[in-house]
Amino acid sequence: MAHKVAIVTGGGTGIGKAVAASLARNGARVAIASRNPGHIEAAKADFEKLGLPVLGLPMDLRKKNQIQQTELVCYLASDLAKGITGQAINICGGQTMV
């Protein structure tokens, strides 16, 4: 996974957090996204204890503008890191009341 960038939605807890940690341990640059800032901060602290760098992105996938803002951040970051390819991994859960 060296020279890869991965964005893991639902990366603050559970399966998403485990996937993000595995990617980071294997050399990927990892961003975790969650709608809960507390989950992001707790996960970041856990990653830091393991010596794994991670970027936290507060994002609610139910809100299109937040997805678009995150896409812009990722686009700009990938432009600065020329030659690095990326992965998006969606592991989010929840319910939306219609």
mmCIF file as gemmi writes it, N, C-alpha and C atoms, coordinates in Angstrom:
data_model
loop_
_atom_site.group_PDB
_atom_site.id
_atom_site.type_symbol
_atom_site.label_atom_id
_atom_site.label_alt_id
_atom_site.label_comp_id
_atom_site.label_asym_id
_atom_site.label_entity_id
_atom_site.label_seq_id
_atom_site.pdbx_PDB_ins_code
_atom_site.Cartn_x
_atom_site.Cartn_y
_atom_site.Cartn_z
_atom_site.occupancy
_atom_site.B_iso_or_equiv
_atom_site.pdbx_formal_charge
_atom_site.auth_seq_id
_atom_site.auth_asym_id
_atom_site.pdbx_PDB_model_num
ATOM 1 N N . MET Axp A 1 ? 0.819 -1.205 0 1 0 ? 1 A 1
ATOM 2 C CA . MET Axp A 1 ? 0 0 0 1 0 ? 1 A 1
ATOM 3 C C . MET Axp A 1 ? 0.86 1.265 0 1 0 ? 1 A 1
ATOM 4 N N . ALA Axp A 2 ? 2.155 1.112 -0.09 1 0 ? 2 A 1
ATOM 5 C CA . ALA Axp A 2 ? 3.01 2.295 -0.142 1 0 ? 2 A 1
ATOM 6 C C . ALA Axp A 2 ? 2.613 3.149 -1.341 1 0 ? 2 A 1
ATOM 7 N N . HIS Axp A 3 ? 2.688 4.436 -1.175 1 0 ? 3 A 1
ATOM 8 C CA . HIS Axp A 3 ? 2.338 5.406 -2.213 1 0 ? 3 A 1
ATOM 9 C C . HIS Axp A 3 ? 0.859 5.375 -2.57 1 0 ? 3 A 1
ATOM 10 N N . LYS Axp A 4 ? 0.029 4.974 -1.62 1 0 ? 4 A 1
ATOM 11 C CA . LYS Axp A 4 ? -1.427 5.005 -1.794 1 0 ? 4 A 1
ATOM 12 C C . LYS Axp A 4 ? -2.015 5.918 -0.729 1 0 ? 4 A 1
ATOM 13 N N . VAL Axp A 5 ? -3.096 6.561 -1.074 1 0 ? 5 A 1
ATOM 14 C CA . VAL Axp A 5 ? -3.863 7.364 -0.128 1 0 ? 5 A 1
ATOM 15 C C . VAL Axp A 5 ? -5.228 6.706 -0.003 1 0 ? 5 A 1
ATOM 16 N N . ALA Axp A 6 ? -5.677 6.464 1.22 1 0 ? 6 A 1
ATOM 17 C CA . ALA Axp A 6 ? -6.972 5.819 1.438 1 0 ? 6 A 1
ATOM 18 C C . ALA Axp A 6 ? -7.842 6.7 2.318 1 0 ? 6 A 1
ATOM 19 N N . ILE Axp A 7 ? -9.082 6.881 1.908 1 0 ? 7 A 1
ATOM 20 C CA . ILE Axp A 7 ? -10.076 7.579 2.718 1 0 ? 7 A 1
ATOM 21 C C . ILE Axp A 7 ? -11.074 6.519 3.16 1 0 ? 7 A 1
ATOM 22 N N . VAL Axp A 8 ? -11.212 6.348 4.469 1 0 ? 8 A 1
ATOM 23 C CA . VAL Axp A 8 ? -12.105 5.328 5.01 1 0 ? 8 A 1
ATOM 24 C C . VAL Axp A 8 ? -13.261 6.018 5.717 1 0 ? 8 A 1
ATOM 25 N N . THR Axp A 9 ? -14.456 5.948 5.129 1 0 ? 9 A 1
ATOM 26 C CA . THR Axp A 9 ? -15.625 6.491 5.815 1 0 ? 9 A 1
ATOM 27 C C . THR Axp A 9 ? -16.037 5.503 6.89 1 0 ? 9 A 1
ATOM 28 N N . GLY Axp A 10 ? -16.556 6.026 7.979 1 0 ? 10 A 1
ATOM 29 C CA . GLY Axp A 10 ? -16.86 5.163 9.113 1 0 ? 10 A 1
ATOM 30 C C . GLY Axp A 10 ? -15.581 4.677 9.775 1 0 ? 10 A 1
ATOM 31 N N . GLY Axp A 11 ? -14.503 5.443 9.607 1 0 ? 11 A 1
ATOM 32 C CA . GLY Axp A 11 ? -13.187 5.031 10.089 1 0 ? 11 A 1
ATOM 33 C C . GLY Axp A 11 ? -12.904 5.33 11.547 1 0 ? 11 A 1
ATOM 34 N N . GLY Axp A 12 ? -13.868 5.89 12.251 1 0 ? 12 A 1
ATOM 35 C CA . GLY Axp A 12 ? -13.635 6.24 13.651 1 0 ? 12 A 1
ATOM 36 C C . GLY Axp A 12 ? -13.839 5.103 14.623 1 0 ? 12 A 1
ATOM 37 N N . THR Axp A 13 ? -14.569 4.069 14.216 1 0 ? 13 A 1
ATOM 38 C CA . THR Axp A 13 ? -14.862 2.951 15.123 1 0 ? 13 A 1
ATOM 39 C C . THR Axp A 13 ? -14.967 1.649 14.334 1 0 ? 13 A 1
ATOM 40 N N . GLY Axp A 14 ? -14.983 0.56 15.06 1 0 ? 14 A 1
ATOM 41 C CA . GLY Axp A 14 ? -15.317 -0.751 14.512 1 0 ? 14 A 1
ATOM 42 C C . GLY Axp A 14 ? -14.514 -1.198 13.312 1 0 ? 14 A 1
ATOM 43 N N . ILE Axp A 15 ? -15.228 -1.753 12.335 1 0 ? 15 A 1
ATOM 44 C CA . ILE Axp A 15 ? -14.596 -2.315 11.146 1 0 ? 15 A 1
ATOM 45 C C . ILE Axp A 15 ? -13.822 -1.243 10.383 1 0 ? 15 A 1
ATOM 46 N N . GLY Axp A 16 ? -14.398 -0.059 10.249 1 0 ? 16 A 1
ATOM 47 C CA . GLY Axp A 16 ? -13.722 1.015 9.528 1 0 ? 16 A 1
ATOM 48 C C . GLY Axp A 16 ? -12.39 1.384 10.157 1 0 ? 16 A 1
ATOM 49 N N . LYS Axp A 17 ? -12.375 1.475 11.475 1 0 ? 17 A 1
ATOM 50 C CA . LYS Axp A 17 ? -11.141 1.797 12.197 1 0 ? 17 A 1
ATOM 51 C C . LYS Axp A 17 ? -10.104 0.698 11.996 1 0 ? 17 A 1
ATOM 52 N N . ALA Axp A 18 ? -10.539 -0.56 12.06 1 0 ? 18 A 1
ATOM 53 C CA . ALA Axp A 18 ? -9.625 -1.688 11.867 1 0 ? 18 A 1
ATOM 54 C C . ALA Axp A 18 ? -9.05 -1.698 10.45 1 0 ? 18 A 1
ATOM 55 N N . VAL Axp A 19 ? -9.891 -1.42 9.464 1 0 ? 19 A 1
ATOM 56 C CA . VAL Axp A 19 ? -9.426 -1.369 8.077 1 0 ? 19 A 1
ATOM 57 C C . VAL Axp A 19 ? -8.421 -0.231 7.91 1 0 ? 19 A 1
ATOM 58 N N . ALA Axp A 20 ? -8.736 0.94 8.468 1 0 ? 20 A 1
ATOM 59 C CA . ALA Axp A 20 ? -7.836 2.087 8.37 1 0 ? 20 A 1
ATOM 60 C C . ALA Axp A 20 ? -6.485 1.775 9.013 1 0 ? 20 A 1
ATOM 61 N N . ALA Axp A 21 ? -6.502 1.133 10.173 1 0 ? 21 A 1
ATOM 62 C CA . ALA Axp A 21 ? -5.253 0.78 10.854 1 0 ? 21 A 1
ATOM 63 C C . ALA Axp A 21 ? -4.434 -0.201 10.019 1 0 ? 21 A 1
ATOM 64 N N . SER Axp A 22 ? -5.096 -1.173 9.424 1 0 ? 22 A 1
ATOM 65 C CA . SER Axp A 22 ? -4.401 -2.145 8.585 1 0 ? 22 A 1
ATOM 66 C C . SER Axp A 22 ? -3.754 -1.467 7.382 1 0 ? 22 A 1
ATOM 67 N N . LEU Axp A 23 ? -4.49 -0.567 6.756 1 0 ? 23 A 1
ATOM 68 C CA . LEU Axp A 23 ? -3.939 0.171 5.614 1 0 ? 23 A 1
ATOM 69 C C . LEU Axp A 23 ? -2.722 0.989 6.036 1 0 ? 23 A 1
ATOM 70 N N . ALA Axp A 24 ? -2.831 1.68 7.173 1 0 ? 24 A 1
ATOM 71 C CA . ALA Axp A 24 ? -1.724 2.507 7.657 1 0 ? 24 A 1
ATOM 72 C C . ALA Axp A 24 ? -0.504 1.647 7.997 1 0 ? 24 A 1
ATOM 73 N N . ARG Axp A 25 ? -0.731 0.507 8.636 1 0 ? 25 A 1
ATOM 74 C CA . ARG Axp A 25 ? 0.384 -0.397 8.968 1 0 ? 25 A 1
ATOM 75 C C . ARG Axp A 25 ? 1.087 -0.904 7.71 1 0 ? 25 A 1
ATOM 76 N N . ASN Axp A 26 ? 0.356 -0.948 6.617 1 0 ? 26 A 1
ATOM 77 C CA . ASN Axp A 26 ? 0.927 -1.421 5.357 1 0 ? 26 A 1
ATOM 78 C C . ASN Axp A 26 ? 1.417 -0.291 4.463 1 0 ? 26 A 1
ATOM 79 N N . GLY Axp A 27 ? 1.559 0.9 5.028 1 0 ? 27 A 1
ATOM 80 C CA . GLY Axp A 27 ? 2.213 1.993 4.318 1 0 ? 27 A 1
ATOM 81 C C . GLY Axp A 27 ? 1.332 3.012 3.642 1 0 ? 27 A 1
ATOM 82 N N . ALA Axp A 28 ? 0.02 2.849 3.69 1 0 ? 28 A 1
ATOM 83 C CA . ALA Axp A 28 ? -0.863 3.829 3.046 1 0 ? 28 A 1
ATOM 84 C C . ALA Axp A 28 ? -0.951 5.099 3.888 1 0 ? 28 A 1
ATOM 85 N N . ARG Axp A 29 ? -1.182 6.198 3.233 1 0 ? 29 A 1
ATOM 86 C CA . ARG Axp A 29 ? -1.536 7.443 3.921 1 0 ? 29 A 1
ATOM 87 C C . ARG Axp A 29 ? -3.043 7.393 4.097 1 0 ? 29 A 1
ATOM 88 N N . VAL Axp A 30 ? -3.496 7.462 5.343 1 0 ? 30 A 1
ATOM 89 C CA . VAL Axp A 30 ? -4.897 7.188 5.643 1 0 ? 30 A 1
ATOM 90 C C . VAL Axp A 30 ? -5.605 8.412 6.202 1 0 ? 30 A 1
ATOM 91 N N . ALA Axp A 31 ? -6.827 8.623 5.705 1 0 ? 31 A 1
ATOM 92 C CA . ALA Axp A 31 ? -7.747 9.61 6.276 1 0 ? 31 A 1
ATOM 93 C C . ALA Axp A 31 ? -8.983 8.852 6.734 1 0 ? 31 A 1
ATOM 94 N N . ILE Axp A 32 ? -9.423 9.145 7.957 1 0 ? 32 A 1
ATOM 95 C CA . ILE Axp A 32 ? -10.655 8.534 8.453 1 0 ? 32 A 1
ATOM 96 C C . ILE Axp A 32 ? -11.731 9.602 8.495 1 0 ? 32 A 1
ATOM 97 N N . ALA Axp A 33 ? -12.915 9.237 8.052 1 0 ? 33 A 1
ATOM 98 C CA . ALA Axp A 33 ? -14.044 10.162 8.046 1 0 ? 33 A 1
ATOM 99 C C . ALA Axp A 33 ? -15.142 9.614 8.945 1 0 ? 33 A 1
ATOM 100 N N . SER Axp A 34 ? -15.744 10.523 9.707 1 0 ? 34 A 1
ATOM 101 C CA . SER Axp A 34 ? -16.85 10.157 10.586 1 0 ? 34 A 1
ATOM 102 C C . SER Axp A 34 ? -17.687 11.394 10.832 1 0 ? 34 A 1
ATOM 103 N N . ARG Axp A 35 ? -18.966 11.194 11.091 1 0 ? 35 A 1
ATOM 104 C CA . ARG Axp A 35 ? -19.814 12.345 11.422 1 0 ? 35 A 1
ATOM 105 C C . ARG Axp A 35 ? -19.688 12.708 12.889 1 0 ? 35 A 1
ATOM 106 N N . ASN Axp A 36 ? -19.02 11.848 13.675 1 0 ? 36 A 1
ATOM 107 C CA . ASN Axp A 36 ? -18.861 12.076 15.105 1 0 ? 36 A 1
ATOM 108 C C . ASN Axp A 36 ? -17.42 12.501 15.402 1 0 ? 36 A 1
ATOM 109 N N . PRO Axp A 37 ? -17.201 13.789 15.718 1 0 ? 37 A 1
ATOM 110 C CA . PRO Axp A 37 ? -15.841 14.267 15.995 1 0 ? 37 A 1
ATOM 111 C C . PRO Axp A 37 ? -15.166 13.522 17.147 1 0 ? 37 A 1
ATOM 112 N N . GLY Axp A 38 ? -15.949 13.076 18.123 1 0 ? 38 A 1
ATOM 113 C CA . GLY Axp A 38 ? -15.381 12.323 19.237 1 0 ? 38 A 1
ATOM 114 C C . GLY Axp A 38 ? -14.771 11.006 18.789 1 0 ? 38 A 1
ATOM 115 N N . HIS Axp A 39 ? -15.432 10.352 17.823 1 0 ? 39 A 1
ATOM 116 C CA . HIS Axp A 39 ? -14.893 9.099 17.285 1 0 ? 39 A 1
ATOM 117 C C . HIS Axp A 39 ? -13.583 9.351 16.552 1 0 ? 39 A 1
ATOM 118 N N . ILE Axp A 40 ? -13.529 10.452 15.819 1 0 ? 40 A 1
ATOM 119 C CA . ILE Axp A 40 ? -12.306 10.792 15.08 1 0 ? 40 A 1
ATOM 120 C C . ILE Axp A 40 ? -11.155 11.018 16.048 1 0 ? 40 A 1
ATOM 121 N N . GLU Axp A 41 ? -11.388 11.828 17.074 1 0 ? 41 A 1
ATOM 122 C CA . GLU Axp A 41 ? -10.317 12.152 18.022 1 0 ? 41 A 1
ATOM 123 C C . GLU Axp A 41 ? -9.837 10.916 18.774 1 0 ? 41 A 1
ATOM 124 N N . ALA Axp A 42 ? -10.767 10.066 19.192 1 0 ? 42 A 1
ATOM 125 C CA . ALA Axp A 42 ? -10.38 8.842 19.906 1 0 ? 42 A 1
ATOM 126 C C . ALA Axp A 42 ? -9.571 7.917 18.995 1 0 ? 42 A 1
ATOM 127 N N . ALA Axp A 43 ? -10.005 7.779 17.753 1 0 ? 43 A 1
ATOM 128 C CA . ALA Axp A 43 ? -9.283 6.919 16.81 1 0 ? 43 A 1
ATOM 129 C C . ALA Axp A 43 ? -7.9 7.49 16.518 1 0 ? 43 A 1
ATOM 130 N N . LYS Axp A 44 ? -7.816 8.806 16.325 1 0 ? 44 A 1
ATOM 131 C CA . LYS Axp A 44 ? -6.518 9.43 16.069 1 0 ? 44 A 1
ATOM 132 C C . LYS Axp A 44 ? -5.559 9.176 17.222 1 0 ? 44 A 1
ATOM 133 N N . ALA Axp A 45 ? -6.056 9.267 18.453 1 0 ? 45 A 1
ATOM 134 C CA . ALA Axp A 45 ? -5.21 9.007 19.627 1 0 ? 45 A 1
ATOM 135 C C . ALA Axp A 45 ? -4.713 7.563 19.618 1 0 ? 45 A 1
ATOM 136 N N . ASP Axp A 46 ? -5.594 6.632 19.272 1 0 ? 46 A 1
ATOM 137 C CA . ASP Axp A 46 ? -5.195 5.221 19.196 1 0 ? 46 A 1
ATOM 138 C C . ASP Axp A 46 ? -4.142 5.002 18.111 1 0 ? 46 A 1
ATOM 139 N N . PHE Axp A 47 ? -4.323 5.64 16.967 1 0 ? 47 A 1
ATOM 140 C CA . PHE Axp A 47 ? -3.366 5.51 15.87 1 0 ? 47 A 1
ATOM 141 C C . PHE Axp A 47 ? -2.011 6.08 16.283 1 0 ? 47 A 1
ATOM 142 N N . GLU Axp A 48 ? -2.032 7.234 16.957 1 0 ? 48 A 1
ATOM 143 C CA . GLU Axp A 48 ? -0.782 7.863 17.386 1 0 ? 48 A 1
ATOM 144 C C . GLU Axp A 48 ? -0.023 6.965 18.356 1 0 ? 48 A 1
ATOM 145 N N . LYS Axp A 49 ? -0.73 6.285 19.255 1 0 ? 49 A 1
ATOM 146 C CA . LYS Axp A 49 ? -0.082 5.358 20.195 1 0 ? 49 A 1
ATOM 147 C C . LYS Axp A 49 ? 0.644 4.242 19.451 1 0 ? 49 A 1
ATOM 148 N N . LEU Axp A 50 ? 0.127 3.879 18.295 1 0 ? 50 A 1
ATOM 149 C CA . LEU Axp A 50 ? 0.732 2.824 17.479 1 0 ? 50 A 1
ATOM 150 C C . LEU Axp A 50 ? 1.771 3.368 16.501 1 0 ? 50 A 1
ATOM 151 N N . GLY Axp A 51 ? 1.953 4.692 16.501 1 0 ? 51 A 1
ATOM 152 C CA . GLY Axp A 51 ? 2.898 5.312 15.581 1 0 ? 51 A 1
ATOM 153 C C . GLY Axp A 51 ? 2.401 5.373 14.15 1 0 ? 51 A 1
ATOM 154 N N . LEU Axp A 52 ? 1.073 5.37 13.985 1 0 ? 52 A 1
ATOM 155 C CA . LEU Axp A 52 ? 0.479 5.401 12.648 1 0 ? 52 A 1
ATOM 156 C C . LEU Axp A 52 ? -0.113 6.777 12.372 1 0 ? 52 A 1
ATOM 157 N N . PRO Axp A 53 ? 0.366 7.466 11.344 1 0 ? 53 A 1
ATOM 158 C CA . PRO Axp A 53 ? -0.206 8.775 11.021 1 0 ? 53 A 1
ATOM 159 C C . PRO Axp A 53 ? -1.596 8.619 10.412 1 0 ? 53 A 1
ATOM 160 N N . VAL Axp A 54 ? -2.478 9.526 10.747 1 0 ? 54 A 1
ATOM 161 C CA . VAL Axp A 54 ? -3.84 9.49 10.211 1 0 ? 54 A 1
ATOM 162 C C . VAL Axp A 54 ? -4.385 10.912 10.177 1 0 ? 54 A 1
ATOM 163 N N . LEU Axp A 55 ? -5.197 11.194 9.19 1 0 ? 55 A 1
ATOM 164 C CA . LEU Axp A 55 ? -5.888 12.478 9.076 1 0 ? 55 A 1
ATOM 165 C C . LEU Axp A 55 ? -7.349 12.24 9.399 1 0 ? 55 A 1
ATOM 166 N N . GLY Axp A 56 ? -7.935 13.075 10.244 1 0 ? 56 A 1
ATOM 167 C CA . GLY Axp A 56 ? -9.352 12.958 10.579 1 0 ? 56 A 1
ATOM 168 C C . GLY Axp A 56 ? -10.182 13.948 9.785 1 0 ? 56 A 1
ATOM 169 N N . LEU Axp A 57 ? -11.25 13.473 9.171 1 0 ? 57 A 1
ATOM 170 C CA . LEU Axp A 57 ? -12.132 14.315 8.365 1 0 ? 57 A 1
ATOM 171 C C . LEU Axp A 57 ? -13.552 14.229 8.909 1 0 ? 57 A 1
ATOM 172 N N . PRO Axp A 58 ? -14.032 15.284 9.589 1 0 ? 58 A 1
ATOM 173 C CA . PRO Axp A 58 ? -15.431 15.26 10.012 1 0 ? 58 A 1
ATOM 174 C C . PRO Axp A 58 ? -16.327 15.355 8.779 1 0 ? 58 A 1
ATOM 175 N N . MET Axp A 59 ? -17.208 14.374 8.611 1 0 ? 59 A 1
ATOM 176 C CA . MET Axp A 59 ? -18.051 14.363 7.422 1 0 ? 59 A 1
ATOM 177 C C . MET Axp A 59 ? -19.288 13.52 7.683 1 0 ? 59 A 1
ATOM 178 N N . ASP Axp A 60 ? -20.414 14.069 7.318 1 0 ? 60 A 1
ATOM 179 C CA . ASP Axp A 60 ? -21.685 13.348 7.393 1 0 ? 60 A 1
ATOM 180 C C . ASP Axp A 60 ? -22.086 13.011 5.962 1 0 ? 60 A 1
ATOM 181 N N . LEU Axp A 61 ? -22.057 11.738 5.613 1 0 ? 61 A 1
ATOM 182 C CA . LEU Axp A 61 ? -22.355 11.325 4.241 1 0 ? 61 A 1
ATOM 183 C C . LEU Axp A 61 ? -23.79 11.595 3.826 1 0 ? 61 A 1
ATOM 184 N N . ARG Axp A 62 ? -24.624 11.97 4.784 1 0 ? 62 A 1
ATOM 185 C CA . ARG Axp A 62 ? -26.004 12.323 4.445 1 0 ? 62 A 1
ATOM 186 C C . ARG Axp A 62 ? -26.102 13.757 3.937 1 0 ? 62 A 1
ATOM 187 N N . LYS Axp A 63 ? -24.993 14.5 4.004 1 0 ? 63 A 1
ATOM 188 C CA . LYS Axp A 63 ? -24.997 15.911 3.607 1 0 ? 63 A 1
ATOM 189 C C . LYS Axp A 63 ? -24.055 16.116 2.427 1 0 ? 63 A 1
ATOM 190 N N . LYS Axp A 64 ? -24.65 16.356 1.272 1 0 ? 64 A 1
ATOM 191 C CA . LYS Axp A 64 ? -23.898 16.447 0.023 1 0 ? 64 A 1
ATOM 192 C C . LYS Axp A 64 ? -22.794 17.501 0.081 1 0 ? 64 A 1
ATOM 193 N N . ASN Axp A 65 ? -23.057 18.643 0.703 1 0 ? 65 A 1
ATOM 194 C CA . ASN Axp A 65 ? -22.042 19.693 0.73 1 0 ? 65 A 1
ATOM 195 C C . ASN Axp A 65 ? -20.803 19.254 1.509 1 0 ? 65 A 1
ATOM 196 N N . GLN Axp A 66 ? -20.975 18.428 2.545 1 0 ? 66 A 1
ATOM 197 C CA . GLN Axp A 66 ? -19.821 17.947 3.299 1 0 ? 66 A 1
ATOM 198 C C . GLN Axp A 66 ? -19.003 16.956 2.473 1 0 ? 66 A 1
ATOM 199 N N . ILE Axp A 67 ? -19.677 16.157 1.677 1 0 ? 67 A 1
ATOM 200 C CA . ILE Axp A 67 ? -18.969 15.226 0.795 1 0 ? 67 A 1
ATOM 201 C C . ILE Axp A 67 ? -18.176 16.017 -0.236 1 0 ? 67 A 1
ATOM 202 N N . GLN Axp A 68 ? -18.783 17.038 -0.82 1 0 ? 68 A 1
ATOM 203 C CA . GLN Axp A 68 ? -18.107 17.839 -1.835 1 0 ? 68 A 1
ATOM 204 C C . GLN Axp A 68 ? -16.901 18.565 -1.248 1 0 ? 68 A 1
ATOM 205 N N . GLN Axp A 69 ? -17.015 19.094 -0.025 1 0 ? 69 A 1
ATOM 206 C CA . GLN Axp A 69 ? -15.884 19.763 0.614 1 0 ? 69 A 1
ATOM 207 C C . GLN Axp A 69 ? -14.744 18.78 0.843 1 0 ? 69 A 1
ATOM 208 N N . THR Axp A 70 ? -15.07 17.583 1.275 1 0 ? 70 A 1
ATOM 209 C CA . THR Axp A 70 ? -14.048 16.565 1.513 1 0 ? 70 A 1
ATOM 210 C C . THR Axp A 70 ? -13.399 16.143 0.206 1 0 ? 70 A 1
ATOM 211 N N . GLU Axp A 71 ? -14.186 16.015 -0.86 1 0 ? 71 A 1
ATOM 212 C CA . GLU Axp A 71 ? -13.623 15.684 -2.169 1 0 ? 71 A 1
ATOM 213 C C . GLU Axp A 71 ? -12.638 16.757 -2.612 1 0 ? 71 A 1
ATOM 214 N N . LEU Axp A 72 ? -12.954 18.019 -2.372 1 0 ? 72 A 1
ATOM 215 C CA . LEU Axp A 72 ? -12.062 19.107 -2.753 1 0 ? 72 A 1
ATOM 216 C C . LEU Axp A 72 ? -10.76 19.025 -1.971 1 0 ? 72 A 1
ATOM 217 N N . VAL Axp A 73 ? -10.841 18.802 -0.669 1 0 ? 73 A 1
ATOM 218 C CA . VAL Axp A 73 ? -9.642 18.666 0.159 1 0 ? 73 A 1
ATOM 219 C C . VAL Axp A 73 ? -8.772 17.527 -0.365 1 0 ? 73 A 1
ATOM 220 N N . CYS Axp A 74 ? -9.389 16.412 -0.677 1 0 ? 74 A 1
ATOM 221 C CA . CYS Axp A 74 ? -8.643 15.252 -1.172 1 0 ? 74 A 1
ATOM 222 C C . CYS Axp A 74 ? -8.029 15.524 -2.535 1 0 ? 74 A 1
ATOM 223 N N . TYR Axp A 75 ? -8.753 16.228 -3.389 1 0 ? 75 A 1
ATOM 224 C CA . TYR Axp A 75 ? -8.215 16.572 -4.706 1 0 ? 75 A 1
ATOM 225 C C . TYR Axp A 75 ? -6.982 17.454 -4.556 1 0 ? 75 A 1
ATOM 226 N N . LEU Axp A 76 ? -7.089 18.47 -3.704 1 0 ? 76 A 1
ATOM 227 C CA . LEU Axp A 76 ? -5.956 19.366 -3.5 1 0 ? 76 A 1
ATOM 228 C C . LEU Axp A 76 ? -4.779 18.617 -2.892 1 0 ? 76 A 1
ATOM 229 N N . ALA Axp A 77 ? -5.048 17.73 -1.956 1 0 ? 77 A 1
ATOM 230 C CA . ALA Axp A 77 ? -3.976 16.952 -1.334 1 0 ? 77 A 1
ATOM 231 C C . ALA Axp A 77 ? -3.312 16.036 -2.354 1 0 ? 77 A 1
ATOM 232 N N . SER Axp A 78 ? -4.095 15.416 -3.225 1 0 ? 78 A 1
ATOM 233 C CA . SER Axp A 78 ? -3.507 14.514 -4.213 1 0 ? 78 A 1
ATOM 234 C C . SER Axp A 78 ? -2.706 15.298 -5.239 1 0 ? 78 A 1
ATOM 235 N N . ASP Axp A 79 ? -3.12 16.517 -5.536 1 0 ? 79 A 1
ATOM 236 C CA . ASP Axp A 79 ? -2.375 17.349 -6.468 1 0 ? 79 A 1
ATOM 237 C C . ASP Axp A 79 ? -1.012 17.716 -5.883 1 0 ? 79 A 1
ATOM 238 N N . LEU Axp A 80 ? -0.956 17.91 -4.558 1 0 ? 80 A 1
ATOM 239 C CA . LEU Axp A 80 ? 0.307 18.236 -3.906 1 0 ? 80 A 1
ATOM 240 C C . LEU Axp A 80 ? 1.212 17.014 -3.796 1 0 ? 80 A 1
ATOM 241 N N . ALA Axp A 81 ? 0.635 15.838 -3.806 1 0 ? 81 A 1
ATOM 242 C CA . ALA Axp A 81 ? 1.393 14.594 -3.666 1 0 ? 81 A 1
ATOM 243 C C . ALA Axp A 81 ? 1.4 13.866 -5.002 1 0 ? 81 A 1
ATOM 244 N N . LYS Axp A 82 ? 1.945 14.501 -5.996 1 0 ? 82 A 1
ATOM 245 C CA . LYS Axp A 82 ? 1.934 13.957 -7.355 1 0 ? 82 A 1
ATOM 246 C C . LYS Axp A 82 ? 2.464 12.519 -7.383 1 0 ? 82 A 1
ATOM 247 N N . GLY Axp A 83 ? 1.831 11.684 -8.167 1 0 ? 83 A 1
ATOM 248 C CA . GLY Axp A 83 ? 2.274 10.314 -8.329 1 0 ? 83 A 1
ATOM 249 C C . GLY Axp A 83 ? 1.702 9.352 -7.304 1 0 ? 83 A 1
ATOM 250 N N . ILE Axp A 84 ? 0.937 9.859 -6.349 1 0 ? 84 A 1
ATOM 251 C CA . ILE Axp A 84 ? 0.334 8.985 -5.348 1 0 ? 84 A 1
ATOM 252 C C . ILE Axp A 84 ? -1.095 8.696 -5.776 1 0 ? 84 A 1
ATOM 253 N N . THR Axp A 85 ? -1.448 7.435 -5.822 1 0 ? 85 A 1
ATOM 254 C CA . THR Axp A 85 ? -2.804 7.063 -6.209 1 0 ? 85 A 1
ATOM 255 C C . THR Axp A 85 ? -3.641 6.789 -4.974 1 0 ? 85 A 1
ATOM 256 N N . GLY Axp A 86 ? -4.941 6.819 -5.12 1 0 ? 86 A 1
ATOM 257 C CA . GLY Axp A 86 ? -5.799 6.723 -3.95 1 0 ? 86 A 1
ATOM 258 C C . GLY Axp A 86 ? -6.854 5.641 -4.005 1 0 ? 86 A 1
ATOM 259 N N . GLN Axp A 87 ? -7.418 5.381 -2.832 1 0 ? 87 A 1
ATOM 260 C CA . GLN Axp A 87 ? -8.499 4.426 -2.653 1 0 ? 87 A 1
ATOM 261 C C . GLN Axp A 87 ? -9.556 5.075 -1.774 1 0 ? 87 A 1
ATOM 262 N N . ALA Axp A 88 ? -10.799 4.81 -2.051 1 0 ? 88 A 1
ATOM 263 C CA . ALA Axp A 88 ? -11.893 5.238 -1.175 1 0 ? 88 A 1
ATOM 264 C C . ALA Axp A 88 ? -12.578 3.978 -0.677 1 0 ? 88 A 1
ATOM 265 N N . ILE Axp A 89 ? -12.722 3.882 0.63 1 0 ? 89 A 1
ATOM 266 C CA . ILE Axp A 89 ? -13.331 2.697 1.224 1 0 ? 89 A 1
ATOM 267 C C . ILE Axp A 89 ? -14.51 3.146 2.064 1 0 ? 89 A 1
ATOM 268 N N . ASN Axp A 90 ? -15.712 2.764 1.647 1 0 ? 90 A 1
ATOM 269 C CA . ASN Axp A 90 ? -16.922 3.167 2.361 1 0 ? 90 A 1
ATOM 270 C C . ASN Axp A 90 ? -17.342 2.095 3.348 1 0 ? 90 A 1
ATOM 271 N N . ILE Axp A 91 ? -17.232 2.442 4.63 1 0 ? 91 A 1
ATOM 272 C CA . ILE Axp A 91 ? -17.689 1.549 5.692 1 0 ? 91 A 1
ATOM 273 C C . ILE Axp A 91 ? -18.469 2.431 6.66 1 0 ? 91 A 1
ATOM 274 N N . CYS Axp A 92 ? -19.623 2.845 6.222 1 0 ? 92 A 1
ATOM 275 C CA . CYS Axp A 92 ? -20.416 3.715 7.085 1 0 ? 92 A 1
ATOM 276 C C . CYS Axp A 92 ? -21.753 3.048 7.337 1 0 ? 92 A 1
ATOM 277 N N . GLY Axp A 93 ? -22.307 3.364 8.459 1 0 ? 93 A 1
ATOM 278 C CA . GLY Axp A 93 ? -23.599 2.79 8.807 1 0 ? 93 A 1
ATOM 279 C C . GLY Axp A 93 ? -24.477 3.852 9.422 1 0 ? 93 A 1
ATOM 280 N N . GLY Axp A 94 ? -25.683 3.518 9.648 1 0 ? 94 A 1
ATOM 281 C CA . GLY Axp A 94 ? -26.609 4.469 10.243 1 0 ? 94 A 1
ATOM 282 C C . GLY Axp A 94 ? -27.927 4.405 9.515 1 0 ? 94 A 1
ATOM 283 N N . GLN Axp A 95 ? -28.809 5.262 9.928 1 0 ? 95 A 1
ATOM 284 C CA . GLN Axp A 95 ? -30.095 5.298 9.26 1 0 ? 95 A 1
ATOM 285 C C . GLN Axp A 95 ? -30.477 6.737 9.001 1 0 ? 95 A 1
ATOM 286 N N . THR Axp A 96 ? -31.197 6.921 7.95 1 0 ? 96 A 1
ATOM 287 C CA . THR Axp A 96 ? -31.695 8.232 7.58 1 0 ? 96 A 1
ATOM 288 C C . THR Axp A 96 ? -33.206 8.177 7.6 1 0 ? 96 A 1
ATOM 289 N N . MET Axp A 97 ? -33.796 9.09 8.322 1 0 ? 97 A 1
ATOM 290 C CA . MET Axp A 97 ? -35.25 9.161 8.366 1 0 ? 97 A 1
ATOM 291 C C . MET Axp A 97 ? -35.725 9.953 7.162 1 0 ? 97 A 1
ATOM 292 N N . VAL Axp A 98 ? -36.644 9.405 6.414 1 0 ? 98 A 1
ATOM 293 C CA . VAL Axp A 98 ? -37.147 10.058 5.207 1 0 ? 98 A 1
ATOM 294 C C . VAL Axp A 98 ? -38.524 10.601 5.47 1 0 ? 98 A 1
